[in-house]
Amino acid sequence: MNLTRCARPTGIIRRAPTLVVLIWSLCGGALASAAEGALTLDDAVRRALSEAPQVLAAQASLEAARDFAPSAGRLPDPEAIVGIDNLPVNTAEAFSLSRDFMTMRKVGVMQSVPNGAKRSSQRNLASRQTDLAEAQLAAGRFEAARAAAEAWIGCAVAARSLAVLRARRQDLATPTAAARAAMAGGNRSAGEALASETTLARIDVRILDLEQQLAMRRAELSRWVGDESARELGPLPWERDLEAASLTLVQTVEAHAPLAPATAEIELARAEVQVAQADRRPDWSAELSYANRGSNFSDMVSLQFRVGLPLFAKYRQNPVIASRLADLRAREAEKQAEIRMHRAEVEALLAQWRSGRMRLQQYHDTLLPLAGDRIRAVTGAYGSGRGDLSAVIGATAEEIDLQIEGVTLEGEVSRAWVFLHLLHSTEAP
């Protein structure tokens, strides 16, 4: 999948399970990776969507629901009837199949017919179960894509931060060695040399911490992409723009893939209420049989009907209906809670994406250039003997912190962008 600008889809919720894959594979303009062979965000998400066990399980559940649906609401299988009626057990005709005129060898067939409302509600229930499986697949794809993207972003942030620290440590190593030599020759104070070495030691500790974080992030990423997690990572996508439709996601919250299961569960609960209500209507059955009697008596044909009598609905059907209605109210309330929580998350991430991009612009246009100018100034002064090493150390440490903060902020903006983009990509009216 290419996490780039794409047109808003117009499919219904049943298409949502495949929308993500289509978006990943068909949208053009993917950001090129920083180095040939690097694992990009697009590659990671595409791999997760095609191989994640969670997605495969949801696909299997959908297949199961679709395979079951044609059997719903069908008439039960007919029943064969074979037996003997009115066999005498005493007198001279005991156990004779032909001497008593009432003894009959019977064969027939019986068909039960559930009421039409019940069969219709069963078909509707199966359809709603299929819809729920489709919604769960759409939500599962969204969650897998988001989790893979967040794992990739966490890994990329740790790798970038580690690269910054390693590069800046090399910048400090030379003046630190010079300060140590100057101190040995009596030309510099021990305080400057010790301060420089302390700064290097702190950087070493931060490098070790980031190496641990990177290893942990790669382990999480391998959950989604396997051995591909060991590859070099592409650039963070913080500069990518959102589609125009993504900026109005707050107005289309109920259509988002993460809420699709909640909507489908409400429809399923309504279908279960209809099934319970249909039980108050009587079912019926028909039986046709042929009876063979002794040679001195006529054979007989019988046709009879049976009708159920739901006379005690107060104690049987009505409690079930009340239970199903309570379930429906509970699911509607749960959906409202999810809508509020999801809307708040969307609004927060939209604000984070907008504000984060402006802050990053400040970092790249103002803060980092100023920090670089300061380092060049204090380094030049130190080299000419007009400054001290502590100024160089302080300026370098501040620039390192600014660079790490910038990389962290790029990761936050990228996470917000991925979430909002995926919501748009899997949205269904």
C-alpha angles and dihedrals in degrees: 000000000000112000092211138114110306138172117262111261120236100200125122123247092274088067094051095090090063098035095082093054091047091049091049094049105034108038112095134211101064114178109257117244119252093240134022111268094018119148106245128199089252092055093050095051093044090052092048093051093051099044110023110124090217091060093045090051091051090049090052091050090052091050089050092052092048092048091051097047098079091059095055118105094012122139113262117257113275117254125229118226121209123163152107123264127203099002109178116234103186140028122051091306094058112148092353115141096200113030099070115068092217096055112103136178103217135199125173150127133253128200124194115209117196112208118274094247091056094051092046092049090049091054090048090049091053090049091051090049089054090049090051091051090050091049091049090051091051091049091044092053090049093050093045091049092047094046092048091047093049091048090051093047092049090051093047093049092051092047093048092046091049091051090052093051094046092049094047092046088061089052090055096042094075099052090041091055089047091051091050091051091046091050090052089052092047094245097112134040120256089235093065093047093047092047090052093049091047090054090050091049091051090050089051090053091049090049091053090048092050091047088056092047091049092051090050092047092050089051090054091045091051087062087070105028104024117210091356088082089080092065124101111270127238125233124294112260097226093127095058116111126231122240115259090247091056090064090063096048092119090068093053101044096131091057095057119116095239089060096044094093091052091053092046092048090056091053089047090052090052090051090051089053089053091050091052092048091050089060088072089068117081123253121212140198138199129215127195119185140171119214123201118201135182121302091261093056136064121255117241140216122208131195121182138166131210125201125192118235112213092191097146101054090140090068101028118026101021096058090052091050091049090050092051091048090052089051089052092052090048093052092047090052091047090051092052089052091050091048092053093046092046093047090052090050092050092049091047094049092046088054091045092050094049096042094041093055091051091048091049089051088056091049094051098037102038121003101047095042090050091049090050091049090050092052092050091049097049092040091053091048091049092049092052093049095249096106140042133244094245090068090053091048093048094048092047093048091050092050091049090052091048092050093048091047089051093051091048090050090049088056092051093049090047091052091051091047093050093050094049094043093051091049089055093044094053097036116125125190 
